[in-house]
Amino acid sequence: MTTDYTWKQNAWTGNYTLYRSNQPVGYLKKRNFFSAMMEAFTGSMTYTIGPAKWWLQQPLIIDQQGNKIGYIRYNIGGNRATVNLHGKAYRWQYSNGLNTRWEIKNADGTAIGSSTGTPDEGALLAAGLYIHSRLRHRTTAIVILVLYVPMLLRFFMNR
């Protein structure tokens, strides 16, 4: 049996609140406006997730003591990612066509959040929210490019 979590995004700040059974259990928020680093809190743990350097594509997962406990690797050209945490690989992917639900599975294909639980569940949930946030930003940027760049080019070419 899997545990369903829900989240809400604040439209002004882009921060997320994570809920389980309609009770807040965590959050994901940007460190500052210009940073790709995000701070996550789930359960009793705080994590920092994001690229160590702006040119790195693999965001790091850092625990509250400052230890690198994992990283995220995005699959090229898809809406999937691999979360490597404490040497174990987990697969993150959207579970519906609208990209409003996602799931994390271990190497056996078992969904994380099951009744057996996992000690890394908080870090995995934080990583999952981070991945969802970054993919939404990427999709928004692509839509803006596809819609507005041709209009701007047409405007400036006809002057």
C-alpha positions as CSV (number, residue, x, y, z in Angstrom):
1,M,0.0,0.0,0.0
2,T,1.4,3.4,-1.0
3,T,1.0,6.6,0.9
4,D,-0.3,9.5,-1.1
5,Y,1.1,13.0,-0.5
6,T,-0.3,16.2,-2.0
7,W,1.3,19.6,-2.4
8,K,0.3,23.1,-3.1
9,Q,2.4,25.8,-4.7
10,N,2.3,29.4,-3.7
11,A,1.8,31.3,-6.9
12,W,3.8,34.4,-5.8
13,T,6.8,32.7,-4.3
14,G,6.9,29.4,-6.1
15,N,7.3,27.6,-2.7
16,Y,5.6,24.3,-2.1
17,T,3.9,22.8,1.0
18,L,3.7,19.1,1.2
19,Y,0.6,17.4,2.8
20,R,-0.2,13.9,4.0
21,S,-3.8,13.3,4.9
22,N,-4.5,17.1,4.6
23,Q,-1.9,17.8,7.3
24,P,1.3,19.8,6.4
25,V,4.4,17.6,6.7
26,G,7.0,19.6,4.8
27,Y,7.9,22.3,2.4
28,L,10.2,23.2,-0.4
29,K,11.3,26.8,-0.8
30,K,13.9,28.8,-2.8
31,R,16.9,30.1,-0.8
32,N,16.6,33.4,-2.7
33,F,15.2,34.8,-5.9
34,F,18.3,34.2,-8.0
35,S,19.4,30.9,-6.6
36,A,18.6,27.4,-8.0
37,M,19.3,26.0,-4.5
38,M,16.2,25.1,-2.6
39,E,15.6,24.2,1.0
40,A,13.3,21.3,1.9
41,F,11.9,20.2,5.3
42,T,10.2,16.9,5.7
43,G,9.6,15.2,9.0
44,S,12.3,16.4,11.3
45,M,15.0,16.8,8.7
46,T,16.1,19.7,6.6
47,Y,17.8,19.3,3.2
48,T,19.4,21.6,0.7
49,I,18.9,20.5,-2.9
50,G,20.4,22.1,-6.0
51,P,23.4,22.4,-8.2
52,A,26.6,23.1,-6.3
53,K,27.8,25.3,-9.2
54,W,25.5,27.0,-11.8
55,W,27.0,25.0,-14.7
56,L,26.5,21.6,-13.0
57,Q,23.5,19.6,-14.3
58,Q,23.3,17.2,-11.4
59,P,21.7,18.8,-8.3
60,L,23.1,17.6,-5.0
61,I,21.1,16.5,-2.0
62,I,22.7,17.8,1.2
63,D,21.6,17.0,4.7
64,Q,21.3,19.4,7.6
65,Q,24.9,18.6,8.8
66,G,26.2,19.6,5.4
67,N,26.9,16.0,4.1
68,K,26.3,15.2,0.5
69,I,23.9,12.3,0.7
70,G,22.9,12.0,-2.9
71,Y,22.3,13.6,-6.3
72,I,19.7,13.8,-9.0
73,R,20.3,12.9,-12.7
74,Y,17.6,13.9,-15.2
75,N,16.9,11.6,-18.2
76,I,17.5,13.4,-21.4
77,G,14.4,14.3,-23.4
78,G,11.9,12.9,-20.9
79,N,10.0,13.6,-17.8
80,R,12.0,11.1,-15.7
81,A,14.9,11.3,-13.3
82,T,17.0,9.1,-11.1
83,V,17.6,10.0,-7.5
84,N,20.7,8.5,-6.1
85,L,20.6,8.5,-2.3
86,H,23.1,6.8,0.0
87,G,24.3,4.7,-2.9
88,K,20.8,3.5,-3.9
89,A,19.0,4.5,-7.1
90,Y,15.3,5.4,-7.2
91,R,13.3,6.2,-10.3
92,W,11.2,9.4,-10.3
93,Q,8.5,9.8,-13.0
94,Y,5.1,11.3,-13.7
95,S,2.3,8.8,-13.2
96,N,-0.4,10.5,-15.3
97,G,-0.6,12.3,-18.7
98,L,-1.2,15.8,-17.2
99,N,2.0,15.6,-15.2
100,T,0.1,16.4,-12.0
101,R,1.0,13.2,-10.2
102,W,4.4,11.6,-9.7
103,E,5.9,8.6,-8.1
104,I,9.2,7.3,-6.8
105,K,10.1,3.7,-7.1
106,N,13.1,1.7,-5.8
107,A,15.1,-0.8,-7.9
108,D,12.5,-3.5,-7.3
109,G,9.7,-1.3,-8.8
110,T,8.1,-0.8,-5.4
111,A,6.6,2.6,-4.8
112,I,8.2,4.6,-2.0
113,G,5.8,5.5,0.8
114,S,4.7,2.0,1.3
115,S,3.7,0.7,4.7
116,T,7.2,-0.7,5.2
117,G,8.6,2.8,4.8
118,T,12.2,3.8,4.3
119,P,14.5,5.9,6.3
120,D,15.2,8.1,3.3
121,E,11.5,8.8,2.6
122,G,11.8,12.5,3.6
123,A,14.8,13.1,1.4
124,L,13.1,11.3,-1.5
125,L,10.0,13.4,-1.1
126,A,12.1,16.5,-1.0
127,A,13.9,15.4,-4.1
128,G,10.7,14.6,-5.9
129,L,9.2,18.0,-5.2
130,Y,12.5,19.6,-6.4
131,I,12.4,17.6,-9.7
132,H,8.7,18.5,-10.2
133,S,9.5,22.2,-9.7
134,R,12.5,22.2,-12.1
135,L,10.6,20.4,-14.8
136,R,7.7,22.8,-14.5
137,H,10.1,25.7,-14.9
138,R,11.6,24.0,-18.0
139,T,8.2,23.5,-19.5
140,T,7.2,27.1,-18.9
141,A,10.4,28.4,-20.5
142,I,9.8,26.2,-23.6
143,V,6.2,27.4,-23.9
144,I,7.4,31.0,-23.7
145,L,10.0,30.5,-26.3
146,V,7.7,28.7,-28.7
147,L,4.9,31.3,-28.3
148,Y,6.6,34.6,-27.9
149,V,9.9,34.4,-29.8
150,P,8.1,34.1,-33.2
151,M,5.8,37.0,-32.3
152,L,8.7,39.2,-31.4
153,L,10.7,38.2,-34.5
154,R,7.6,39.0,-36.7
155,F,7.2,42.3,-34.9
156,F,10.8,43.4,-35.4
157,M,11.1,42.1,-38.9
158,N,8.1,44.0,-40.1
159,R,9.3,47.4,-38.9
